[in-house]
Amino acid sequence: MNNRASTAVPLGFARRIDWGVVLVEGRALIGLLLIMAIFTILSPNFLQPESLILMTRHVAMNALLALGMLLVVLNGGIDLSVGSTVGLTGVVAGLMLRGVSIPGTGITAYAPIWVIVIVAMAVGALIGWINGVVVTRWRVAPFIATLGMLNVARGIALLGTNGVPITDELRGSDKLGNTGFIDVLASYPLGIPMPVWVMVVFAIAASVLLTRTPFGRWLYAMGGNLRAANLSGVPTKKVETWIYVLSGICAAVVGVLLTADLPAATPRAGESYELNAIAAVVIGGAALSGGRGTVRGTMIGAFLVGFLVDGLVLVGVSVFWQQIIKGAVIILAVALDQLQQSVQSRAAVRRAAQASGVSA
């Protein structure tokens, strides 16, 4: 009799929905749907196919950065250098399309497109590796380490171009064998922009990495409790270095795609992109303290930020007000993150109390 009564109570509790938890944890999706509804009312062009394709192409750039940022944030870190990495890797691609002079020979070498992309990604990986080494080996706080790299990478990009964008060599030459940069990377396969295809591939890869591999389990464990993860045998320094490398690679891919999309290799490209990436990650439900966050939430956060910015442009809101609104959204997202942690703590206490009551 007692056993039968005790099993009925948890089933009753399981059927009850805590709408406070639903609203707080689902804030990104709710916010995205709300933004889409508001801008659809304010602008009849918002949901037009042409507008959606353009906005999604913009979102893809931020989403790629946000995926790399998510890996760093899951560990409780931050990467402020991704925007400058975008600019530097774009400049590297532009300079290689212009040709690389071999010292002492008078020969200028021109690389095919796939080599240019790989070299740009290698530069991004190198920047990330340096960030990782400074953070893990030199014990410099991630904020300071990546802030310094932000300035270093931007300075190198400006030095390499004398501050002047590269615009005339990006299409290459059939005779030199380096054509296709813009034709391929700024193309629309099946009517969908190339950056969107790349975003989908990277999102799937990131999801598999975080949910189906030991690396993902290690990363969540490190974000939850670094000391416990270290004592459990997790290679914490190696994992932490690799997340910065992966973040740098994501930024490099954005740099190459953005250069083809503009089309221009601009040394100041990517300025403030790191803020949009952080906003997407936080709005998507990741905790800045580490240990909590998903690819799905980050993607929703990227779409929310992108649709918000492009929607404000469509309805003619001043660029100054755009900055204010975007900043307010970031503050609200962090405040809701704190609220979410509070709600989860109360829910855990309530479940524990209910469980103890049932046991009694």
Buried (B, 14 or more C-beta within 10 A) or exposed (E): EEEEEEEEEEEEEEEEEEEEBEBBBBBBBBBBEEBBEBBEEBBEEBEEEEBBBBBBBBBBBBBBBBBBBBBBBBBBBBBBBBBBBBBBBBBBBBBBBBBEEEEEEEEEEBBBBEEBBEBBBBBBBBBBBBBBBBBBEEEBEBEEBBBBBBEBBBEBBBEBBEEEBBEEBBBBEEEBEBBBBBEBBBEEEEEBBBBBBBBBEBBEEBBEBBEEEEBBBBBBBBBBEBEEBBEEEBBBBEBBBBBBBBBBBBBBBBBBBBBBBBBBBBBBBBBEBBBBBBBBBBBBBBBBEBBBBBBBBBBBBBBBBBBBBBBBBBEEBEEEEBEEBBEEBBEEBBEBBEBBBEBBEEEEEEEEEEEEEBEE
